[in-house]
Amino acid sequence: MMKRFLLLACIACTVPFAAFSQSHELRLGVTSGVSNFTGSGSIAKSTLNGSGQQDYYTNNPYGKKYGINLGGAVNYRYVFANNFLLGVEGAFERLQTKVDLEGSEFVNGSRGLTKLNQQFLNFNPFLGYRVIFEPMTMDMQFGVDIAKTLSINEDGSIEEKNGDKTSFTHDRGKVIDVDIRPRLQFNVNYEHYTVFAGYSWGLKDYHDGILGANLGPARLNVFRLGLQYQFLKPMYKND
């Protein structure tokens, strides 16, 4: 008797949840956008250290100038019948920032640029709410980027006074192991397609733990634009 009661109780608990749920959604997408560093430790212009191409590196590579981002992601969300949603996204991203180089050895005192290319595996759990205006919907979501650092590399170039142009690379290693960034995003969905725009603001200081002068904090912020394709048929409340 008790077993039957427990079985009926389990069924009774799952029925409201099944009625409450609306849809599972799985998307594959590509991402672009821009990123830059902010904070008193970020900079618009920096100097070049080293005596030759093999050992050149940027004194402060955390630039305020925007670089172009590239990435790809897999996105899953569960949409409830009251239009609230929960989801998670996994992505590979290359985020780029830029800083100008200046110095007396350059043409006109300033003729150089360093691009800081950072590769991450990014995990983004989020929650949100869906607004329906058929045939489209809009998702407003808030979550957090948990970004595992894979590599951080400088790609720089300079033009010296004699007209010679020199390119250099420098491996920055893993200045931080994991970056944490709260993220706000808006998605517009139409049939199987989604376009989105989002912004993440970094909490981790890239200068933290560096020996020497205290340059102030430098935090990585990311603006994303992207396109996604949904593999499952979109569902609406009246489907």
N, C-alpha and C positions, 0 to 999 in steps of 0.2 A: 504493500500500500504506500509506504513511504517513497519507494523508488518511483512509483507512478506520479506521486505528488511532486517530486523533484523534477521529473521529466516535464510535467505540465507547467511547472513554474518557469523552467528554462525556456519553453516555447513561448510562454506569455511575455517573458522579458525580451525575447528576440523579435517578436512581431512588431512592437512599436518602433524598434530601431530600424527594422526593414522598411516600415512605412515612412519613417523619417528620412531615410537616405534617398538621394536623388540619382547620383551617377558617379562612376569612376572615370577619370580622364587621364590619358597618357599622351604626352607630347614629346616630340623631338624638335630641337630648334638650333638656330645660329644666332650669335650675339656679336654686336659691335658697340661702338660708343667711344667715350674718352675717359681718361683718368688723370689726376694730378695730386700733388702733395699740398697740404695746407698746414698751418701752424707756424710759429716763429722760427722753427728749424728748417722750413722749406725756403727755397731761394729761386730767384729768376736767373741770376748769373753766378757762375762759379769759376774757379781757376783750375788749371791742369797741373797735376803733380807727376813727377817722374822725369827721367833724363832722356828717354827715347821711346820709340813705338812699342817696344816689348814690355815696358813697365809703366806706361802712361795710365793714369786713373784720375777720375774727377774728385776734387777735394770734397765737395758736397753734391752728390748726384740726385738729391731729392728735390726735383724741380717743380716749380709752380706752373710751368707750361704744360698744356694738354698734349697727350699722346693718344694714338689710335689703338683701341682694344679689339681683340678677336677671340672668339670662343665657340664652343658647342655644348649643348646641355640636353639632359633627359629630365622631364618634368612630370610628376604625378600629383593629382589632386583629387580629393573626395569632396563632392558637393552635396550638402544636405538639402532637404526639401524646403527649409526656411532660408535657403540661399547662403548660409554660412559655409565656409570651406576650410579644409586643412590640406596641407600638401608638403611636398619635399622636392628639391631639385638637386641633381648632381651635375657638375660642369667641369670642363677643362677650359682655362682662360689664360690668355697672354695679355697682361695689362701693361701699358706703356706710359711713361712720363718723360718730359724733356726739360733740359736746362741748357742755357747758352753758356759758352766758354769765352772767357776774356783773359787778356794778358798782353804784356808789352811785346812778346815775340810774334803776335798775330798781326795780320793786315788790319790797319786802322784800330788796333788795340782790342778788337773783338771780331773774330771770324771762326767760330767753332760751335759745335753742338754735341751734346751727349743724350742719347736715348737710353733710358733705363727700362729694360724688358724684364718683366717678372711673370713667371709661370706658376699657376696655382691649380690644385684640385679643390673645387669649391663645393661645400655642402650647405644648402639653404633650406631649413625648415621654415614654414610660414603658415599663417592663418589669414582669413580675409572674409570678404562679403561680395556676393555677386548681384549686380543690378541688371535686370532684364528689360531690354527694349527691342523686342523681336523685329527682324531676324538676327539681331546682334545681342551680345551680352558684354558687360564690363566687370572685370574682377579688380577689386581694390584689396591689396594684400600687404601685410607687414611681416617681416621675418628677420633673420640674421644670417649673414655670410660667415661660415666657419671655413677659412681659406688656408689650406695646407700648402706651404711654400715648397715648390719643386726646384726653382733656380731663380737667381737675380743676376743679370748681366748688363754691363755697360757696352753700348755700341756708339763710339764717338768718332768725330772727324774734325780736323782743324786745317786751316790754310795759313801757312807761315808767310812772313814778310817777303821772302824770296819767291813766293808763288807756289811753292810745293804744297801739295795736299796729302795729308796723312790720315789714315783710318786706324782705329785701335779698338780692342775689346778688353774687357776686364771682368773677371768673375768675382762677384761680390759675396759668393757663398750664400748661406741662409742667415741673413741679418736677423730675421725673426722666423720662428718655426711655424707659427699659426697666427694669422691675422683675423681679427674679429670686427665685423662691420654690420651694424643695424641697416636694414634695407626696406625701403618703401617702393612699391611697384604698382603700375596700372596696366591691365591687359584688356584689349578689345578683341572679342572672339566673333568670328563669322564663319559659319559652317565648319570646315576642318581647319581653319587658319586663325592664328592669333598674332597680333602685333602688340608689342609692349614697350614701355619706357619705365625705367627705375633708377633709383639713386641709393648708393650705399656710402655711409660715412665711417671712416676708420676710427678705431679706438686705440690701436697699438701705436706706440712711438718707435719709429725706425732708428732713432738715435739712442734709445734706451740701452744701457750697458756698454756703449762705446767709450773707450778711454780718451781722456783729453778734455778740451774745452767743452763746456755745456752750451750746445748750439740751440737748445730749445727743442720742443717736440716737432716731429714731422709725421703726419698721418695721411694715409692713402685714401682718397675718395674716388668713387667710381660712378659714372653716369652710363647707363646701358640703354641701347635700342636693339630690338631683335624681332625675329620672325619664328613662329613655331607651327608645326603641323600636328594635328590631333589624329591619332590612329583609330579612336573610337568615335562613333557617331555622336555629335553633340546632342544633349538632352535638355529639354526645358520642362517647366512645371506642368504644362498641359499636354506633354507627349504621352 
